Amino acid sequence: MAGSWGGKGKKKSSALGALDLEGTLVSDRRPAYLLLGNEDFLREEAMAGLRRALLGDVIGPSYQVFDGTRVELATVLDEVRTLPFFGAGHRLVIVDRAGPNGNAKGFLAEHGDMLATFLSSPPDTSTLVFVADKLDKRYKSIKTVTAKLTEINCGPYDEDSALLRFLRQRARHWGRPFAR
């Protein structure tokens, strides 16, 4: 479903679709992701896929969620650098509300350059995820950091064929037949 999102009149994104994410994690796990778009269902599905693929059934202290409007960069980076607890194989660190909020530029705009430097050599034991409704790509720091992130498009469908693929995929997921 890559390339089937974005809204009317907008350039189609080459980002991976939210519902396609979990299948790619087995063979191609990345150190950092950006869940971009305002569809809550798609964001939740993408986060659930990340949790299942990276942490399995037991989440525990290896899963951490921060509010991007309140957290400091040092806190996030410390969490990413921390080794997994109790023999867990991986850590998942999520920064929610990482885009612009009200008058604030947002976590990614404020810390993009430092995050890009950090992501040049990320730890193998953690995955960092940023969640945002939208980003202001006029900021140089946003351009710098998004080049290091794998974008997962969580925006609305803009084509009937994409919606049909989505419905078929959900039917397969729940083990139900789907006839056009």
Backbone torsions as a table, in degrees:
resi	resn	phi	psi	omega
1	MET	NA	4.2	178.1
2	ALA	-57.7	137.1	177.5
3	GLY	86.3	4.9	-176.7
4	SER	-107.8	16.7	-175.6
5	TRP	-119.5	169.2	166.5
6	GLY	133.3	-18.3	-179.5
7	GLY	94.5	158.3	-175.7
8	LYS	-67.4	136.5	176.0
9	GLY	78.7	-2.0	-179.5
10	LYS	-98.1	154.0	175.0
11	LYS	-63.8	135.6	179.5
12	LYS	-69.4	137.2	-178.4
13	SER	-82.1	150.1	174.0
14	SER	-95.7	10.7	-179.4
15	ALA	-68.7	155.3	176.5
16	LEU	-72.8	139.2	177.1
17	GLY	-70.6	147.5	-176.5
18	ALA	-58.2	-36.9	-176.8
19	LEU	-81.2	-10.5	178.1
20	ASP	-92.3	-9.7	-172.4
21	LEU	-61.1	-51.8	-172.5
22	GLU	-57.8	-38.0	179.7
23	GLY	-65.1	-28.2	-179.3
24	THR	-84.6	-17.8	-175.0
25	LEU	-68.2	-25.1	-179.0
26	VAL	-66.0	-44.4	-175.5
27	SER	-101.5	-17.0	-171.6
28	ASP	-145.0	66.5	177.9
29	ARG	-77.4	132.9	179.1
30	ARG	-105.7	158.5	-178.7
31	PRO	-75.7	-22.1	-177.0
32	ALA	-151.9	141.6	-178.9
33	TYR	-128.9	155.1	172.7
34	LEU	-124.0	113.6	174.7
35	LEU	-90.2	105.6	-171.5
36	LEU	-116.6	120.9	178.2
37	GLY	143.8	163.5	-173.1
38	ASN	-105.5	14.3	177.3
39	GLU	-88.8	105.0	-176.4
40	ASP	-56.6	-42.7	-179.0
41	PHE	-59.2	-46.3	-178.3
42	LEU	-67.1	-38.3	176.8
43	ARG	-63.6	-44.5	179.6
44	GLU	-63.6	-40.6	177.8
45	GLU	-63.2	-42.4	179.4
46	ALA	-64.7	-43.7	179.4
47	MET	-66.1	-38.9	177.8
48	ALA	-64.1	-39.9	177.1
49	GLY	-63.1	-41.9	176.4
50	LEU	-62.2	-45.7	179.8
51	ARG	-60.2	-47.1	-179.0
52	ARG	-63.3	-45.6	-175.2
53	ALA	-71.8	-36.5	-174.0
54	LEU	-96.2	-30.0	-174.8
55	LEU	-115.0	-17.4	-177.5
56	GLY	76.3	-148.5	-175.8
57	ASP	-80.0	-28.1	-176.0
58	VAL	-100.4	116.0	-177.9
59	ILE	-88.4	-63.2	176.4
60	GLY	55.4	-149.9	-175.6
61	PRO	-75.6	-1.4	178.6
62	SER	-84.2	2.5	-179.3
63	TYR	-122.5	122.8	-176.2
64	GLN	-135.8	131.6	177.9
65	VAL	-120.4	131.0	178.5
66	PHE	-120.3	150.1	174.2
67	ASP	-88.5	116.6	-176.7
68	GLY	-63.6	-16.4	178.3
69	THR	-83.0	-13.0	-174.9
70	ARG	-122.7	-21.8	-171.8
71	VAL	-84.9	149.1	175.6
72	GLU	-90.5	150.3	179.6
73	LEU	-57.9	-42.6	-178.0
74	ALA	-59.5	-37.7	179.3
75	THR	-63.7	-44.6	-180.0
76	VAL	-64.3	-47.4	-178.2
77	LEU	-65.4	-37.0	175.8
78	ASP	-61.6	-41.3	-179.9
79	GLU	-65.3	-40.8	179.9
80	VAL	-66.6	-36.1	-178.9
81	ARG	-76.3	-20.0	-178.2
82	THR	-68.2	134.2	178.1
83	LEU	-70.0	150.5	178.6
84	PRO	-60.2	145.0	-179.2
85	PHE	-86.8	156.1	169.4
86	PHE	51.8	38.6	176.2
87	GLY	75.4	6.2	175.9
88	ALA	-63.5	144.3	-175.1
89	GLY	-81.8	-14.8	-171.4
90	HIS	-156.0	157.6	174.2
91	ARG	-118.2	144.9	176.5
92	LEU	-124.6	117.5	-177.9
93	VAL	-117.5	123.3	-176.6
94	ILE	-117.1	132.6	173.3
95	VAL	-111.5	103.4	179.7
96	ASP	-83.4	156.7	179.4
97	ARG	54.6	49.6	-177.0
98	ALA	-86.8	-8.4	179.5
99	GLY	-91.7	-170.5	-179.3
100	PRO	-63.6	138.5	180.0
101	ASN	-134.1	110.5	-178.8
102	GLY	63.1	-125.1	-179.7
103	ASN	-86.5	-11.7	-177.2
104	ALA	-79.8	145.8	178.6
105	LYS	-67.9	-31.6	-179.5
106	GLY	108.8	160.4	-175.8
107	PHE	-58.7	-47.2	-177.4
108	LEU	-67.2	-37.5	178.4
109	ALA	-68.9	-39.0	-178.6
110	GLU	-71.8	-36.1	-172.7
111	HIS	-117.9	12.7	-173.3
112	GLY	-56.8	-44.6	-178.3
113	ASP	-64.3	-44.1	179.7
114	MET	-68.4	-37.1	177.1
115	LEU	-65.1	-40.0	178.6
116	ALA	-62.7	-40.3	176.8
117	THR	-63.1	-45.3	178.7
118	PHE	-61.2	-41.3	-176.7
119	LEU	-76.3	-3.1	174.3
120	SER	-68.1	-29.4	175.9
121	SER	-143.3	72.5	-176.6
122	PRO	-76.4	156.7	176.4
123	PRO	-68.8	146.8	179.5
124	ASP	-74.8	-15.4	-172.4
125	THR	-92.8	0.4	-176.6
126	SER	-137.6	153.4	171.3
127	THR	-125.3	132.8	-178.4
128	LEU	-108.1	130.9	-178.0
129	VAL	-126.6	131.1	175.0
130	PHE	-110.3	139.5	-179.7
131	VAL	-121.8	127.2	-179.8
132	ALA	-149.5	144.1	174.3
133	ASP	-69.0	-42.6	-179.6
134	LYS	-156.3	165.5	176.6
135	LEU	-132.8	146.8	175.2
136	ASP	-92.9	97.5	-173.6
137	LYS	-79.0	10.3	173.1
138	ARG	-77.0	-22.7	179.0
139	TYR	-75.1	133.9	178.6
140	LYS	-61.8	-38.9	-178.5
141	SER	-63.5	-34.0	177.4
142	ILE	-67.3	-44.9	179.2
143	LYS	-61.7	-40.8	-178.6
144	THR	-64.3	-48.4	-176.0
145	VAL	-75.4	-36.4	-178.5
146	THR	-67.2	-21.4	175.0
147	ALA	-66.8	-23.1	-179.5
148	LYS	-95.2	-7.3	-175.9
149	LEU	-104.1	149.5	171.9
150	THR	-92.8	116.0	-175.9
151	GLU	-83.5	131.0	175.3
152	ILE	-114.1	116.1	-174.4
153	ASN	-81.4	117.4	179.3
154	CYS	-114.6	31.7	179.4
155	GLY	-93.7	175.6	-177.2
156	PRO	-69.9	154.1	175.4
157	TYR	-69.8	145.6	178.1
158	ASP	-121.8	1.9	179.7
159	GLU	-134.4	145.7	177.3
160	ASP	-62.1	-37.5	-178.5
161	SER	-65.5	-35.3	177.8
162	ALA	-67.4	-39.9	178.2
163	LEU	-65.1	-40.5	178.0
164	LEU	-63.1	-43.1	176.3
165	ARG	-60.7	-41.3	178.7
166	PHE	-60.4	-47.6	-179.0
167	LEU	-63.6	-39.8	177.1
168	ARG	-64.1	-42.0	-179.7
169	GLN	-64.1	-42.5	179.2
170	ARG	-65.2	-40.1	178.2
171	ALA	-62.2	-43.3	176.8
172	ARG	-62.3	-41.8	179.7
173	HIS	-57.8	-40.0	-177.7
174	TRP	-93.3	5.9	176.6
175	GLY	69.4	32.9	-178.3
176	ARG	-115.0	144.6	176.1
177	PRO	-72.1	150.3	178.3
178	PHE	-135.2	114.3	177.4
179	ALA	-109.7	140.1	-178.8
180	ARG	-68.8	NA	NA
